[in-house]
Amino acid sequence: MIEDKLTQLKFEDLLIFITGADEVPTLGFPSKPCINFYTQEAGQRRLPYTSTCAMTLFLPRGITEEQKLHNLLNQSVKDSWGFLKV
Protein backbone atom coordinates (compact mmCIF):
# COMPACT_ATOMS: atom_id res chain seq x y z
CA MET A 1 0.00 0.00 0.00
CA ILE A 2 1.02 3.59 -0.47
CA GLU A 3 1.64 5.20 2.93
CA ASP A 4 -0.36 2.82 5.08
CA LYS A 5 -1.24 5.54 7.59
CA LEU A 6 -2.94 7.70 4.99
CA THR A 7 -4.75 5.62 2.43
CA GLN A 8 -6.01 2.28 1.31
CA LEU A 9 -5.00 2.99 -2.29
CA LYS A 10 -2.58 0.50 -3.74
CA PHE A 11 0.27 1.13 -6.16
CA GLU A 12 -1.87 -0.56 -8.84
CA ASP A 13 -4.62 2.05 -8.29
CA LEU A 14 -2.20 4.90 -8.94
CA LEU A 15 -0.65 3.07 -11.88
CA ILE A 16 -4.06 2.71 -13.52
CA PHE A 17 -4.98 6.32 -12.71
CA ILE A 18 -1.78 7.74 -14.24
CA THR A 19 -1.09 5.34 -17.12
CA GLY A 20 -4.32 3.49 -17.82
CA ALA A 21 -2.42 0.19 -17.41
CA ASP A 22 -3.01 -2.22 -14.54
CA GLU A 23 0.55 -3.54 -14.69
CA VAL A 24 3.93 -2.40 -15.94
CA PRO A 25 4.50 -3.74 -19.49
CA THR A 26 7.20 -6.39 -19.83
CA LEU A 27 9.45 -4.01 -21.78
CA GLY A 28 8.47 -1.03 -19.64
CA PHE A 29 6.65 2.12 -20.62
CA PRO A 30 7.84 4.11 -23.66
CA SER A 31 8.54 7.09 -21.37
CA LYS A 32 8.65 7.82 -17.65
CA PRO A 33 5.49 9.01 -15.91
CA CYS A 34 5.80 12.61 -14.73
CA ILE A 35 4.12 15.03 -12.36
CA ASN A 36 3.13 18.59 -13.27
CA PHE A 37 1.69 21.21 -10.94
CA TYR A 38 -1.07 23.64 -11.80
CA THR A 39 -2.29 26.85 -10.19
CA GLN A 40 -5.94 26.87 -9.28
CA GLU A 41 -8.10 29.84 -10.16
CA ALA A 42 -9.34 31.91 -7.23
CA GLY A 43 -12.48 30.45 -5.73
CA GLN A 44 -12.16 27.24 -7.76
CA ARG A 45 -11.27 23.77 -6.55
CA ARG A 46 -10.02 21.30 -9.12
CA LEU A 47 -9.15 17.76 -8.21
CA PRO A 48 -5.85 16.21 -9.27
CA TYR A 49 -6.17 14.75 -12.77
CA THR A 50 -4.14 12.80 -15.30
CA SER A 51 -3.36 12.45 -18.96
CA THR A 52 -3.03 8.70 -19.44
CA CYS A 53 -1.68 9.18 -22.99
CA ALA A 54 1.14 11.40 -21.71
CA MET A 55 1.41 9.44 -18.42
CA THR A 56 1.26 12.72 -16.51
CA LEU A 57 -0.24 13.38 -13.09
CA PHE A 58 -1.37 16.97 -12.50
CA LEU A 59 -1.42 18.16 -8.88
CA PRO A 60 -2.61 21.53 -7.53
CA ARG A 61 -0.08 24.01 -6.16
CA GLY A 62 -0.53 25.57 -2.76
CA ILE A 63 -1.75 22.52 -0.83
CA THR A 64 0.33 22.69 2.33
CA GLU A 65 -1.38 19.99 4.35
CA GLU A 66 -0.45 16.39 3.55
CA GLN A 67 -3.87 15.10 4.58
CA LYS A 68 -5.68 17.57 2.32
CA LEU A 69 -3.60 16.55 -0.72
CA HIS A 70 -4.16 12.90 0.18
CA ASN A 71 -7.93 13.42 0.34
CA LEU A 72 -8.00 15.19 -3.04
CA LEU A 73 -5.88 12.51 -4.73
CA ASN A 74 -7.87 9.72 -3.09
CA GLN A 75 -11.14 11.25 -4.34
CA SER A 76 -9.75 11.65 -7.87
CA VAL A 77 -8.58 8.05 -8.06
CA LYS A 78 -11.79 6.61 -6.63
CA ASP A 79 -13.97 8.80 -8.88
CA SER A 80 -12.08 7.49 -11.93
CA TRP A 81 -12.70 3.80 -11.19
CA GLY A 82 -14.66 2.23 -14.00
CA PHE A 83 -13.63 4.88 -16.54
CA LEU A 84 -11.72 2.34 -18.64
CA LYS A 85 -14.53 -0.22 -18.43
CA VAL A 86 -16.98 1.64 -20.66
Secondary structure, 3 states (H helix, E strand, C coil): CCCCCCCCCCHHHHHHHHHCCCCCCCCCCCCCCEEEEECCCCCCCCCCEEECCCCEEEEECCCCCHHHHHHHHHHHHHHHCCHHHC
